[in-house]
Amino acid sequence: MDTVCLLTGNCRILNERMDNMLKNAARTVSKSTVLLLILLILSISLSACASGKPTVVKIGAVYPLSGSLATVGVRSKNAIELAVDIINNEYDLDLPFARTKGIPALKGIQLQAVFADSQGVPETALAETERLITAQNVTAVMGCFQSSSTNTASQTAERLQTPFLNADAISPDLATRGLTWYFQTTPDANTFVENWFKFLNDVGKVDGFDPKGLKIGLLYENTDAGVGTAKAQEKFAQQYGYTITTKIAYPSQTSDFSSEVLALKSQKVDLVMQVSYTSDAILLTKTMKSMDYNPRAILAWDSGNTDPAYLGAVGAQGNYLFVGDVWSLSLSDKKPVVKAVNDLYKKKYGADMDASSARAFTGVFVLADAIERAASTDKEKIKQALKDTNISGDQLIMAWSGIKFDQSNGRNLLAENVITQIQSGQYKIVWPIGLANGEIIWPMPIWSDR
């Protein structure tokens, strides 16, 4: 077991008290008495340090728990709490740690998540990450859903030499900064986007048309995630022989999308590739319907369009949308543990999981796995254990073949995604074919025929 004086601060406090006592003693007693006092206090100090044992292993979690993305942040927080509960207690689940209590290599010490609210603001994410590390003494940090907040938070963790796990943010730039304490389980925009073009190739084969003749329009939020995804779309469009005819960036939480939709409609864009958070995703769908814009398909990035609030707001208007996703309840057909975990989550929080909560849930298990293999709370040892991670897909609730980090940039080499289509209010997996539990409906029916 590691020495825990640095965790508790007992040694520092006792040493300060010892100095004060010695100063007072020196004024009133003989040198021999002072020596005896020194030996006695030193013995007490060492005993206190040796007997101090950590009762928990802390991990920090920085998410937007207030502001426009609070619903996403709270769902991620719920998922993290569920994962911690499964690790700390016994559950009949086919997941690591489920049938034991706590971290076995640390004699069952419990895991504790310490949460911080980024408020969706990168500067706040930075400050809260520093607070968790310096004041709360967390052994690792995970977060922050948004790419911009993840950027600042992970740089802070790097400076303070603390492992940082990005379970959610997709900007490709995050893994190109040369950080050595940074690890990323989620696929980034490069993976999502390349799979969109592979999907289009397969749709063309099935439906007998040339998808490369489609006019593609990019519609994205002008944040790190949106801009990074647009760059990936341009790169892979050229690589796969597709043509992007329109690019439209918009500010977050736009109040009116009439001009953007009018531009797509007037330029006769056949296929929209959309990157939006929840409120914008909702308004875009409603605006497309009100303006009777009927592209052949819309391919959306997961977060905004997989948020349960999306379908809650648009209802049947969301049907036929294609979504790049990392998780779907439909995975239960292949992985029964997905339904088992979702049932626990729904019982506790009153709603199904989504992609964001599933990624956060998985991130906790990755950190627990590293702490277990490190058999230590020493950050350097946990960092090395993370680098050596090799978790198979059958131990995950995600649509991935596993988790194994690239030694040069911390990206998960085995991260993948599926493509779902919303059909009758459910996200049906339609690609890859081997995981599909729904048939592709192409093109999207026009609004008047729905």
C-alpha positions as CSV (number, residue, x, y, z in Angstrom):
1,M,0.0,0.0,0.0
2,D,1.3,3.5,-0.9
3,T,2.2,5.9,1.9
4,V,-0.8,8.1,2.2
5,C,0.6,11.1,4.2
6,L,0.4,13.2,1.1
7,L,-3.2,12.3,0.8
8,T,-4.2,13.1,4.4
9,G,-1.8,16.0,5.2
10,N,-1.2,14.5,8.6
11,C,2.6,14.6,8.4
12,R,2.7,18.2,7.5
13,I,0.4,19.2,10.3
14,L,2.2,17.1,12.9
15,N,5.6,18.5,11.8
16,E,4.3,22.0,12.3
17,R,3.1,21.2,15.7
18,M,6.4,19.5,16.6
19,D,8.3,22.6,15.6
20,N,6.1,24.8,17.8
21,M,6.4,22.5,20.8
22,L,10.2,22.3,20.4
23,K,10.5,26.1,20.4
24,N,8.5,26.4,23.6
25,A,10.3,23.5,25.2
26,A,13.7,25.0,24.4
27,R,13.0,28.0,26.6
28,T,12.0,26.0,29.7
29,V,13.7,22.6,29.9
30,S,17.2,21.0,29.6
31,K,18.7,19.7,26.4
32,S,18.2,16.1,27.5
33,T,14.5,16.7,28.1
34,V,14.2,18.4,24.6
35,L,15.9,15.3,23.1
36,L,13.3,13.0,24.7
37,L,10.5,15.2,23.5
38,I,11.9,15.1,19.9
39,L,12.0,11.3,20.0
40,L,8.5,11.0,21.4
41,I,6.9,13.4,18.9
42,L,8.8,11.8,16.0
43,S,7.5,8.4,17.0
44,I,3.9,9.8,17.2
45,S,4.3,11.5,13.8
46,L,5.6,8.4,12.1
47,S,3.0,6.2,13.6
48,A,0.2,8.5,12.4
49,C,1.6,8.5,8.9
50,A,2.0,4.7,8.8
51,S,-1.4,4.0,10.1
52,G,-3.3,6.4,7.9
53,K,-5.1,4.3,5.2
54,P,-7.2,5.8,2.4
55,T,-10.8,4.8,2.7
56,V,-11.6,5.7,-1.0
57,V,-9.9,6.2,-4.3
58,K,-11.1,9.5,-5.8
59,I,-11.6,10.2,-9.5
60,G,-12.7,13.6,-10.7
61,A,-15.4,14.1,-13.2
62,V,-15.9,17.5,-14.9
63,Y,-19.1,17.9,-16.8
64,P,-21.6,20.7,-17.7
65,L,-24.0,20.3,-14.8
66,S,-25.6,23.7,-15.4
67,G,-26.2,25.9,-18.5
68,S,-27.5,24.9,-21.9
69,L,-25.9,21.4,-21.8
70,A,-26.9,20.6,-18.2
71,T,-29.3,17.7,-19.2
72,V,-26.4,16.0,-21.0
73,G,-24.0,16.6,-18.1
74,V,-26.5,15.3,-15.5
75,R,-27.1,12.1,-17.5
76,S,-23.3,11.6,-17.6
77,K,-23.1,12.2,-13.9
78,N,-25.9,9.6,-13.3
79,A,-24.1,7.1,-15.5
80,I,-20.8,7.7,-13.6
81,E,-22.6,7.2,-10.2
82,L,-24.1,3.9,-11.5
83,A,-20.7,2.7,-12.7
84,V,-19.2,3.5,-9.3
85,D,-22.0,1.7,-7.5
86,I,-21.5,-1.4,-9.6
87,I,-17.8,-1.4,-8.9
88,N,-18.2,-0.8,-5.2
89,N,-20.9,-3.4,-4.7
90,E,-21.8,-6.9,-6.0
91,Y,-24.0,-7.1,-9.1
92,D,-24.9,-10.1,-11.2
93,L,-23.6,-8.5,-14.4
94,D,-21.1,-9.6,-17.1
95,L,-18.9,-6.7,-16.4
96,P,-15.5,-6.3,-14.8
97,F,-15.7,-5.6,-11.0
98,A,-19.4,-6.4,-10.9
99,R,-19.1,-9.5,-8.8
100,T,-16.5,-8.1,-6.3
101,K,-16.5,-5.1,-4.0
102,G,-14.3,-2.1,-4.6
103,I,-10.8,-2.3,-6.1
104,P,-9.6,-5.9,-5.4
105,A,-5.9,-5.1,-5.8
106,L,-6.3,-2.4,-3.1
107,K,-8.1,-4.7,-0.7
108,G,-11.5,-3.7,-1.7
109,I,-11.1,0.1,-1.2
110,Q,-14.1,1.9,-2.6
111,L,-14.1,4.1,-5.7
112,Q,-15.5,7.7,-5.3
113,A,-16.4,10.1,-8.0
114,V,-15.9,13.8,-7.2
115,F,-17.9,16.0,-9.5
116,A,-17.3,19.5,-10.8
117,D,-19.5,21.7,-12.9
118,S,-17.8,23.1,-16.1
119,Q,-20.9,25.1,-16.8
120,G,-20.1,24.5,-20.5
121,V,-17.3,27.1,-20.2
122,P,-13.7,26.1,-21.1
123,E,-12.2,28.5,-18.5
124,T,-14.4,27.0,-15.8
125,A,-13.5,23.5,-16.8
126,L,-9.8,24.5,-16.5
127,A,-10.3,26.0,-13.0
128,E,-12.4,23.1,-11.7
129,T,-9.9,20.5,-13.0
130,E,-7.2,22.3,-11.1
131,R,-9.3,22.4,-8.0
132,L,-10.1,18.7,-8.1
133,I,-6.4,17.8,-8.5
134,T,-4.9,20.2,-5.9
135,A,-7.7,20.4,-3.3
136,Q,-9.6,17.2,-3.7
137,N,-6.5,15.0,-4.4
138,V,-8.2,13.0,-7.1
139,T,-6.0,10.3,-8.7
140,A,-7.4,10.9,-12.2
141,V,-9.9,13.2,-14.0
142,M,-12.5,12.4,-16.7
143,G,-14.6,14.7,-18.9
144,C,-15.7,17.1,-20.2
145,F,-18.2,16.3,-23.0
146,Q,-17.5,19.4,-25.0
147,S,-14.3,19.4,-27.0
148,S,-13.4,23.0,-26.0
149,S,-13.7,22.3,-22.3
150,T,-11.9,19.0,-22.7
151,N,-9.1,20.9,-24.4
152,T,-8.5,23.2,-21.4
153,A,-9.1,20.6,-18.7
154,S,-6.8,18.0,-20.2
155,Q,-4.0,20.6,-20.5
156,T,-4.4,21.4,-16.9
157,A,-4.2,17.8,-15.9
158,E,-1.1,17.5,-18.1
159,R,0.6,20.4,-16.2
160,L,-0.3,18.8,-12.9
161,Q,0.8,15.3,-14.1
162,T,-2.6,13.7,-13.5
163,P,-4.1,11.1,-15.9
164,F,-7.0,12.6,-17.9
165,L,-9.6,10.4,-19.7
166,N,-11.7,11.9,-22.5
167,A,-14.7,9.6,-22.7
168,D,-16.9,11.9,-24.9
169,A,-15.3,14.7,-26.9
170,I,-14.7,14.1,-30.6
171,S,-12.5,16.9,-32.0
172,P,-9.6,15.3,-33.9
173,D,-7.3,18.0,-32.6
174,L,-7.5,16.7,-29.0
175,A,-5.2,13.8,-29.7
176,T,-2.6,15.9,-31.7
177,R,-1.3,18.1,-28.9
178,G,1.5,15.9,-27.8
179,L,0.1,15.3,-24.3
180,T,1.4,12.3,-22.4
181,W,-1.2,12.1,-19.6
182,Y,-4.1,12.2,-22.0
183,F,-6.2,9.1,-23.0
184,Q,-9.3,9.0,-25.2
185,T,-11.8,6.2,-25.3
186,T,-14.3,7.6,-27.7
187,P,-13.9,7.6,-31.5
188,D,-13.2,11.1,-32.8
189,A,-14.7,12.8,-35.8
190,N,-12.3,11.1,-38.2
191,T,-13.8,7.7,-37.3
192,F,-17.4,9.0,-37.5
193,V,-16.9,10.7,-40.8
194,E,-15.0,8.0,-42.6
195,N,-17.7,5.6,-41.6
196,W,-20.4,7.9,-43.1
197,F,-18.7,7.6,-46.5
198,K,-18.3,3.9,-46.1
199,F,-22.0,3.7,-45.3
200,L,-22.9,5.8,-48.4
201,N,-20.9,3.4,-50.5
202,D,-22.8,0.5,-49.1
203,V,-26.2,2.2,-49.5
204,G,-25.4,2.8,-53.2
205,K,-24.7,-0.9,-53.7
206,V,-27.9,-2.0,-52.0
207,D,-30.2,0.6,-53.6
208,G,-28.5,0.6,-57.0
209,F,-27.6,4.3,-57.4
210,D,-24.4,6.3,-57.5
211,P,-24.0,8.0,-54.1
212,K,-21.1,10.0,-55.4
213,G,-23.5,12.0,-57.5
214,L,-25.1,13.5,-54.4
215,K,-24.7,17.2,-53.5
216,I,-23.4,17.2,-50.0
217,G,-23.9,20.1,-47.6
218,L,-22.1,20.6,-44.3
219,L,-24.1,22.2,-41.5
220,Y,-22.2,22.5,-38.2
221,E,-21.7,24.5,-35.0
222,N,-18.7,26.8,-35.2
223,T,-17.1,25.2,-32.1
224,D,-14.1,22.9,-31.8
225,A,-16.3,19.8,-32.4
226,G,-18.1,21.3,-35.4
227,V,-15.0,22.8,-37.1
228,G,-12.9,19.7,-36.5
229,T,-15.7,17.5,-38.0
230,A,-16.0,19.8,-41.0
231,K,-12.3,19.4,-41.7
232,A,-12.6,15.6,-41.5
233,Q,-15.6,15.7,-43.8
234,E,-13.7,17.6,-46.4
235,K,-10.7,15.2,-46.1
236,F,-12.7,12.0,-46.4
237,A,-15.0,13.4,-49.1
238,Q,-12.0,13.9,-51.3
239,Q,-10.5,10.5,-50.3
240,Y,-13.7,8.7,-51.2
241,G,-14.6,10.7,-54.3
242,Y,-17.6,12.7,-53.0
243,T,-18.4,16.4,-53.6
244,I,-19.2,18.9,-50.9
245,T,-21.1,21.8,-52.5
246,T,-22.1,23.8,-49.5
247,K,-20.6,24.6,-46.1
248,I,-22.6,26.4,-43.4
249,A,-21.2,27.2,-39.9
250,Y,-23.6,28.6,-37.3
251,P,-23.1,29.9,-33.7
252,S,-24.2,27.8,-30.8
253,Q,-27.8,28.1,-29.6
254,T,-29.0,29.9,-32.7
255,S,-32.5,31.3,-32.3
256,D,-33.5,31.1,-36.1
257,F,-32.3,28.7,-38.7
258,S,-34.4,30.0,-41.6
259,S,-31.5,31.4,-43.6
260,E,-29.4,28.3,-43.1
261,V,-32.2,26.0,-44.3
262,L,-33.1,28.3,-47.1
263,A,-29.5,28.1,-48.3
264,L,-29.5,24.3,-48.3
265,K,-32.9,24.2,-50.1
266,S,-32.0,26.8,-52.8
267,Q,-28.7,25.1,-53.5
268,K,-30.6,21.8,-53.8
269,V,-28.4,19.9,-51.3
270,D,-29.3,16.2,-51.5
271,L,-27.5,15.1,-48.3
272,V,-26.9,17.1,-45.1
273,M,-24.1,16.2,-42.8
274,Q,-25.1,17.9,-39.5
275,V,-23.1,18.6,-36.3
276,S,-25.4,20.1,-33.6
277,Y,-25.9,20.0,-29.8
278,T,-29.4,19.4,-28.5
279,S,-31.2,22.8,-28.7
280,D,-29.9,23.4,-32.2
281,A,-30.7,19.9,-33.4
282,I,-34.3,20.4,-32.2
283,L,-34.8,23.7,-33.9
284,L,-33.2,22.6,-37.1
285,T,-35.6,19.7,-37.5
286,K,-38.6,21.9,-36.8
287,T,-37.3,24.5,-39.3
288,M,-36.7,21.9,-42.0
289,K,-40.3,20.7,-41.6
290,S,-41.8,24.2,-41.5
291,M,-39.9,25.2,-44.7
292,D,-40.6,21.9,-46.4
293,Y,-37.0,21.1,-47.0
294,N,-36.7,17.5,-48.2
295,P,-33.1,16.2,-48.7
296,R,-32.6,12.6,-49.6
297,A,-30.9,12.0,-46.2
298,I,-29.6,13.7,-43.1
299,L,-26.5,12.2,-41.5
300,A,-26.1,13.6,-38.0
301,W,-23.4,13.5,-35.3
302,D,-24.6,11.7,-32.3
303,S,-24.8,14.0,-29.2
304,G,-27.5,16.5,-30.1
305,N,-29.6,14.0,-32.0
306,T,-29.3,11.1,-29.6
307,D,-30.2,13.2,-26.5
308,P,-33.6,11.9,-25.3
309,A,-34.7,15.5,-25.2
310,Y,-34.4,15.6,-29.0
311,L,-37.1,13.1,-29.7
312,G,-39.0,14.3,-26.8
313,A,-39.2,17.7,-28.5
314,V,-39.6,16.8,-32.2
315,G,-41.5,13.4,-31.9
316,A,-42.3,11.8,-35.2
317,Q,-40.5,14.6,-37.0
318,G,-37.2,13.0,-36.1
319,N,-38.0,9.7,-37.9
320,Y,-35.7,8.6,-40.8
321,L,-32.8,10.7,-39.6
322,F,-29.5,8.8,-39.7
323,V,-27.2,9.2,-36.7
324,G,-23.6,8.2,-36.2
325,D,-23.5,6.6,-32.8
326,V,-21.3,4.7,-30.3
327,W,-24.1,3.1,-28.4
328,S,-27.7,1.9,-29.0
329,L,-30.1,-0.1,-26.9
330,S,-30.4,-2.2,-30.0
331,L,-27.0,-3.6,-29.2
332,S,-28.9,-5.7,-26.6
333,D,-29.6,-8.2,-29.5
334,K,-25.9,-8.9,-29.6
335,K,-24.9,-8.0,-26.0
336,P,-27.5,-8.8,-23.4
337,V,-25.4,-6.8,-20.8
338,V,-26.4,-3.6,-22.6
339,K,-30.1,-4.2,-21.6
340,A,-29.2,-5.3,-18.1
341,V,-27.2,-2.0,-17.5
342,N,-29.8,0.1,-19.1
343,D,-32.5,-1.5,-17.0
344,L,-30.6,-0.5,-13.8
345,Y,-30.1,3.0,-15.1
346,K,-33.7,3.4,-16.1
347,K,-34.9,2.1,-12.7
348,K,-32.7,4.5,-10.9
349,Y,-33.1,7.6,-13.1
350,G,-36.4,7.1,-15.0
351,A,-35.0,7.2,-18.5
352,D,-33.0,5.1,-21.0
353,M,-29.2,5.6,-21.4
354,D,-27.9,7.4,-24.5
355,A,-24.6,7.7,-26.2
356,S,-23.2,10.3,-23.8
357,S,-24.2,8.4,-20.6
358,A,-22.9,5.1,-22.0
359,R,-19.5,6.7,-22.8
360,A,-19.2,8.2,-19.3
361,F,-20.2,4.9,-17.7
362,T,-17.5,3.1,-19.7
363,G,-14.9,5.7,-18.8
364,V,-15.2,4.8,-15.1
365,F,-14.5,1.2,-15.7
366,V,-11.4,2.0,-17.8
367,L,-10.0,4.1,-14.9
368,A,-10.9,1.4,-12.4
369,D,-9.2,-1.2,-14.6
370,A,-6.0,0.9,-14.7
371,I,-6.1,1.5,-10.9
372,E,-6.5,-2.3,-10.4
373,R,-3.6,-3.2,-12.6
374,A,-1.5,-0.5,-11.1
375,A,-2.4,-1.8,-7.7
376,S,-1.7,1.7,-6.5
377,T,-3.0,5.2,-6.3
378,D,0.3,6.5,-7.6
379,K,-0.5,8.7,-10.6
380,E,2.6,7.6,-12.6
381,K,1.7,4.0,-12.1
382,I,-1.9,4.6,-13.2
383,K,-0.7,6.4,-16.2
384,Q,1.5,3.5,-17.2
385,A,-1.4,1.1,-16.6
386,L,-3.6,3.2,-18.9
387,K,-1.0,3.0,-21.6
388,D,-1.0,-0.8,-21.2
389,T,-4.9,-1.1,-21.3
390,N,-6.3,-3.9,-23.4
391,I,-10.0,-4.4,-22.8
392,S,-12.0,-6.7,-25.1
393,G,-15.3,-5.6,-26.6
394,D,-17.2,-8.3,-24.7
395,Q,-16.4,-6.5,-21.5
396,L,-18.0,-3.2,-22.7
397,I,-21.5,-1.9,-23.4
398,M,-20.2,0.0,-26.3
399,A,-20.3,-0.7,-30.1
400,W,-16.5,-1.1,-30.0
401,S,-14.2,-4.1,-30.5
402,G,-12.3,-3.0,-27.3
403,I,-10.1,-0.4,-25.8
404,K,-6.4,-0.2,-26.5
405,F,-4.6,3.2,-26.5
406,D,-2.2,4.4,-29.2
407,Q,1.1,4.9,-27.4
408,S,1.8,8.1,-29.3
409,N,-1.4,10.1,-28.8
410,G,-3.7,8.2,-26.4
411,R,-6.5,7.5,-28.9
412,N,-8.4,4.3,-28.5
413,L,-7.3,2.2,-31.5
414,L,-10.4,0.0,-31.3
415,A,-13.1,2.7,-31.0
416,E,-15.8,2.3,-33.7
417,N,-19.3,3.5,-34.3
418,V,-22.5,2.3,-35.7
419,I,-25.1,4.2,-37.8
420,T,-28.6,4.2,-36.6
421,Q,-31.8,5.4,-38.2
422,I,-34.7,6.7,-36.2
423,Q,-37.7,4.5,-37.1
424,S,-41.0,4.8,-35.3
425,G,-39.2,6.7,-32.5
426,Q,-36.5,4.1,-32.0
427,Y,-32.8,4.2,-32.9
428,K,-32.4,1.1,-35.2
429,I,-28.9,0.0,-36.1
430,V,-28.7,-0.1,-39.9
431,W,-24.9,-0.2,-40.4
432,P,-22.6,-2.1,-40.3
433,I,-24.7,-4.9,-41.7
434,G,-23.3,-7.4,-39.2
435,L,-24.9,-5.5,-36.3
436,A,-28.0,-4.3,-38.0
437,N,-31.4,-4.9,-36.6
438,G,-33.3,-2.6,-39.0
439,E,-33.6,-2.1,-42.7
440,I,-32.3,1.1,-44.3
441,I,-35.1,3.5,-45.4
442,W,-33.6,5.6,-48.2
443,P,-34.4,8.2,-49.3
444,M,-36.2,9.9,-46.4
445,P,-39.9,10.2,-47.2
446,I,-40.8,13.8,-47.9
447,W,-42.7,15.7,-45.2
448,S,-46.1,15.5,-47.0
449,D,-45.9,11.7,-47.2
450,R,-45.1,11.0,-43.6
